Amino acid sequence: MVEVVVFAVAGAACLAGAVGVVLSRNPVHAALMLVMTLFGIAVLFVALQAHFIAAVQVIVYAGAIVVLFLFVIMLLGVDRAAELSLGALPAQRWTAAAFGIGGAAVLVWLVAAVDRIFQGLPSYCAEEAAKLGREAPSAVCASLQEAGALGSESAPTATNYLIDVSAIARSLFSDYVYAFELTSLLLIVAVIGTVILARRSGYGESAPAESGETPQEARP
Amino acid sequence: MTGDPLFADGVDWGDIGIMGIKIGVAFAALLVATMFMIWFERKLISDMQHRIGPNVAGPWGLLQALADGIKFFFKEDLRPANADPLVFRLAPYISAVTAFVAFAIVPIGGVFTDPASPGAVGRGGTVTLFGKETILQVADPPVGILLLLAMSSVAVYGVMLAGWSSGSKYPLIGSVRASAQAISYEAALGMSVVAVVIAAGSLSTQSIVAQQVGGTWWGGSPDDWFLLTTGIVPFVVFLISATAELNRPPFDLVEAEQELVGGFHTEYSSIRFALFFLAEFMNVITMSAIMVTLFFGGPAGPIFFGLTWLWPTVWFLAKVLAFLFVFVWFRATLPRLRYDQLMSLGWKVLIPVMLFWLMFLGLRQLVVDQGWSTLQKVVVVLGLSAAGLALGWSLLAAALRAAKRNTAGEYFEGQDPEAVTPTADAPTGSVPADRALAGASPGEAGPEGES
């Protein structure tokens, strides 16, 4: 009962925030609506007992990324209501609507397909275990058994949460360490690229170029 | 260790009542502590400056904060015509709510030692309340100390949105400064928390405190405090970055009066201004409490006689009071930093120092976990640390030198347009174009050669 109420409230907040991001005319309001969606997702994570992911969601997404969005919006001074009626091609709207509906349909189909697989998993694991005469024949079944999804209905206890953090750390720094390090390398490359692209290379280059252009434009 | 024993056997109405009492008491205590802190700060600063300070309302001016609070309630609530109505109203509440929520994870007491059986690790920080075992903190979530980091990163929104939504220049500059400062120092703050988490092996504040408290009746020696077991560096970094996160002097550029009128809350008045004020002082108290929890054993201390549950709370409050004094002391003695000094302290000193220290602590933890011999310990920890330090320091020095050389180059290039500009305004366009080409070629060669 409590779970249903929490899910309904958090899901409604997520949806309202997502719709708000699209409909807000003011970029700052849109960013705040995005924060609301992120908080709703964090609450959903807590409801799924994934406390660490929820905390990281708030710290990284709400606390750092959207703050940087706002920072850029304020620094660039684009925080006035945007004029949206200009410049949109008529076909653009129809294409966007078609893509949106198509995307939603694919998403629903994916969720249904994954749900069907998960519904079938316990019986599949039981079958395979009976056939091979072992407890956990494949990795998927082993991890399911570990999580208590097969058979026993024991709720996760408090000690499981601590294991949750160290389990994430263990898989991050052992199985997925190359992906992890490559991602960080990619981020550094992106940062350096941004700095080089955005860097104003001294006054000596840009200012005379401007001062050289203005008389030329003024002449004709 | 984590989780409240109150909920171990399901939740009934009694548990909910106890939770309600806890939340109410924590809220009221924070409000009273805020009033006390305002009085304490004004009185202490006036003592340090040979003034009398508030002395009219109540004995020793104790009721001054209450009088100010009542005055705020009855003042007119102004909203600038340029302001964004919704966000302008929302911002003070974000500040106040995050300040309160962050305090929820602080254990303000609880018997960690058992006086009846010395030597045994005692009752796990619980007390008995209305016949039920519970912990003396509002919540002990599994993510524990991460909640503090989450709340301090959400608190940035309060300041930032307040400055933006005021629709005025000074608040906007103040809020941009504030958010840049908060983001910069959050990294150092988080890393010093990580040092404690490595030492404790847990995120839960309850278990962090429990590991700093010895099993004896005098609550263990201060040797067990993470202040010493992590080496004093994380504490110093935490103290400096917490002061910066709180926008307290000497890092109060957010509301530098000489430059920005009142900073982000210039346009606020009445109860909304009071909420910002409240949030600021609540945050000071929360950060002091967190420092006590992380580095000074929380409620650890000797339990003498009589009310065994009361002594830990007394020790906790005494330690927090010491830190409140330190914050006031900073304000009374240290001049405000310049903005570039603030940034270079954060990025060039605190973060590199903390990165190195984390590597050192990680190596030490590895050696302890692997159970290596003393020789291996010395070779691995000291050798690798020294090598890492030398490498990191030389990289940093090289980067700083390159940065200095680049800024020097830009300075010289910056001289050029000033010389060109007067001629550029002249009607003959050909001369400045030539000058511009001549000026552009060294400017282009410079950055390319360096990068």
Interface residues (C-beta under 8 A of the other chain):
Chain A: N26 V28 H29 L32 V35 H51 F52 A54 A55 V56 V58 I59 A62 G63 A64 V67 L68 L70 F71 M74 L75 D79 A158 T159 Y161 L162 D164 V165 I196 R199 S201 G202 Y203 G204 E205 A207 P208 A209 S211 G212 T214 P215 Q216 A218 R219
Chain B: T2 G3 D84 L86 V87 P141 P142 V143 L146 L147 L149 A150 S153 V154 V156 Y157 M160 L161 W164 L172 S175 V176 S179 A180 I183 E186 S202 L203 S204 G409 E410 F412 E413 G414 D416 P417 V420 T421 A424 P427 G429 P432 A433 R435 A436 L437 G439 A440 P442 G443 E444 G446 P447 S451
